[in-house]
Amino acid sequence: MPTAYGAEFRQDVIDVARKGEAPLAQIAKDFGLSVTTLKRWIAIAERKETGAGPAAAESAEMPELKKRNRVLEQENVILRRAAAYLARDINPK
């Protein structure tokens, strides 16, 4: 059964790792952890700080991108109609 570490201990280990003064393998060894555990703790801390990671940033950006896409499609329709109108004046039948 894995040992439960307190939040304060985890934060201390993450702070030491973020300083970058030693390789993660050495930091993990010094604190009696596996490298995988340390990397997982760092990733979890980063997700908490950024607000649930990249997926949240993408979902927040989606409405803006949909709106921009709709505007570009409308502009495309207008340009096609203008091109057809101007082409009609150039080549009368």
C-alpha positions as CSV (number, residue, x, y, z in Angstrom):
1,M,0.0,0.0,0.0
2,P,1.4,3.4,-1.0
3,T,2.4,5.8,1.7
4,A,0.1,8.9,2.0
5,Y,2.1,12.1,2.0
6,G,0.7,15.3,3.4
7,A,-0.1,18.3,1.3
8,E,2.6,20.4,2.9
9,F,5.3,17.7,2.2
10,R,4.1,17.5,-1.4
11,Q,4.3,21.2,-1.9
12,D,7.8,21.3,-0.4
13,V,9.0,18.7,-2.8
14,I,7.4,20.4,-5.8
15,D,9.0,23.7,-4.8
16,V,12.4,22.1,-4.6
17,A,11.9,20.4,-7.9
18,R,10.8,23.7,-9.6
19,K,14.0,25.4,-8.5
20,G,15.8,23.2,-10.9
21,E,19.0,23.0,-8.8
22,A,19.2,19.2,-9.1
23,P,17.8,16.6,-11.5
24,L,14.4,15.2,-10.7
25,A,15.9,11.8,-10.1
26,Q,18.1,13.1,-7.4
27,I,15.3,15.1,-5.7
28,A,13.1,12.1,-5.8
29,K,15.8,9.9,-4.2
30,D,16.5,12.5,-1.5
31,F,12.9,12.6,-0.5
32,G,12.4,8.9,-0.8
33,L,10.0,9.0,-3.8
34,S,10.0,7.6,-7.2
35,V,10.7,9.8,-10.2
36,T,7.2,9.0,-11.6
37,T,5.5,10.1,-8.4
38,L,7.4,13.4,-8.4
39,K,6.6,14.1,-12.1
40,R,2.9,13.3,-11.4
41,W,2.8,15.7,-8.4
42,I,4.4,18.4,-10.5
43,A,1.9,17.8,-13.3
44,I,-1.0,17.9,-10.9
45,A,0.2,21.1,-9.3
46,E,0.6,22.8,-12.8
47,R,-3.0,21.7,-13.7
48,K,-4.3,23.2,-10.5
49,E,-2.4,26.5,-11.0
50,T,-3.5,26.9,-14.7
51,G,-7.1,26.0,-14.1
52,A,-7.5,22.3,-15.2
53,G,-4.8,22.3,-17.9
54,P,-4.9,22.7,-21.6
55,A,-8.4,21.3,-22.1
56,A,-9.8,24.3,-20.1
57,A,-7.9,26.8,-22.3
58,E,-9.2,25.1,-25.4
59,S,-12.8,25.0,-24.3
60,A,-12.7,28.7,-23.3
61,E,-11.3,29.6,-26.7
62,M,-13.9,27.6,-28.7
63,P,-16.8,30.1,-28.6
64,E,-14.4,32.8,-29.9
65,L,-13.2,30.6,-32.7
66,K,-16.8,29.7,-33.7
67,K,-17.7,33.3,-33.9
68,R,-14.7,34.1,-36.0
69,N,-15.5,31.2,-38.3
70,R,-19.1,32.5,-38.7
71,V,-17.8,36.0,-39.6
72,L,-15.3,34.6,-42.2
73,E,-18.0,32.4,-43.8
74,Q,-20.3,35.5,-44.1
75,E,-17.5,37.5,-45.7
76,N,-16.8,34.7,-48.1
77,V,-20.5,34.7,-49.3
78,I,-20.3,38.5,-49.8
79,L,-17.1,38.2,-51.8
80,R,-18.5,35.5,-54.0
81,R,-21.6,37.5,-54.7
82,A,-19.5,40.6,-55.5
83,A,-17.3,38.6,-57.8
84,A,-20.4,37.3,-59.6
85,Y,-21.9,40.7,-59.9
86,L,-18.7,42.3,-61.3
87,A,-18.2,39.3,-63.7
88,R,-21.7,39.9,-65.1
89,D,-20.8,43.5,-66.0
90,I,-17.5,42.4,-67.7
91,N,-19.0,39.6,-69.8
92,P,-22.5,40.7,-70.8
93,K,-24.6,38.0,-72.5
